[in-house]
């Protein structure tokens, strides 16, 4: 950053140890002297006698830098007093005033233009800058700057949910350059973060493509084998289609033992010695075990149905709504795991990225058609698929690391600009 951007010509002591030196002509002010802060009381209910409104809610702010008319806002009602007090105006800043964790608080979004009939919703604070002193877009960026945002993290209180008070926000220190300079900083950050966000989006799309490629290669391998010249035959299963002529097709209940566990989520212990498979991809721990074998495990209900699969060998225990497949006959456990992980939800249950299956009907599970070759060929397929997964995982890790670095750079750039560590005035001319 220091290569591309120069510091200001002269600095002075800010008077705040954590801020250090600031540009000579900048000031430090408490937010209450530059903006008003209002905590919304407008909830999501629709009540008779109140006026219909649209609400900007927590997630609208948390996941967006800007609030625009293109968003789909929730419909609700509000009293006339609430409408007058919490209607959103151009250049307002909305921030999240509470969070499940203390270090994820005071996330800000800017409102660049008028949005008719939109109110600030519950769990948010409406911060309205004094237009003579502070630019809203600059203020929104400042809320995310390291040091400035740390004030809210330190002030946050709670046990299961953390929050900051009105005075915590109003008494927070912000840097105040001239109004024109604030606009220059905001425009600079708007342009530079857009470039970074574009790079992040491209890399996130690359992650999606890598996963699609991995799934396609493994799906083809576990349903068609590795020999492209192998003669095919109809499997007799509509969703499975053609399979290699020498492969067998059997129902799941004929090639494995199928049972569920007897434990509840409350039986998990942090210091448990054995894996405890619940209805999520995360594996808990438990002090006892009911199984000591090779198994394929999958959720029987909840959001993990058809999406959560584990392959494990050793001592473990299982939640009462998790299916454990054991005692495999003519099929390798690893092959069955790969087959089911890639096919069960997407094909056998007819699921897609937007659909959910709340509960797994046992007959849909036990009657699942499994196509498989000899044990030797299964092992070759397993080795191939695991190799594919390892290579894709390595690439995905590298891409994810690059995304993390870009996000860190984005945050550092915002912090440097709004705290005067770099002079961006010429960059906006």
Secondary structure by P-SEA (a helix, b strand, c coil): cccccccccccccccccccccccccbbbbcccccbbbbbbcccccccccccccccccaaaaaaccccccccccccccccaaaaacccccccbbbbbccccccccccbbbbbccccccccccccbbbbbcccccccaaaaaaaaacaaaaaaaaaaccccccccccaaaaaabbbbbccaaaaaaaaaaaaaaaaaaaaaaaaaaaaaaaaaaaaaaaaaaaaccccccccccccccccccccccccbbbbcccccccccccccccccccccccbbbbcccccccccccccccccbbbbbccccccccbbbbbcccccccccbbbbcccccccaaaaaaaaaacccccccccccccccccccaaaaaabbbbbccaaaaaaaaaaaaaaaaaaaaaaaaaaaaaaaaaaaaaaaaaaaaacccccccccc
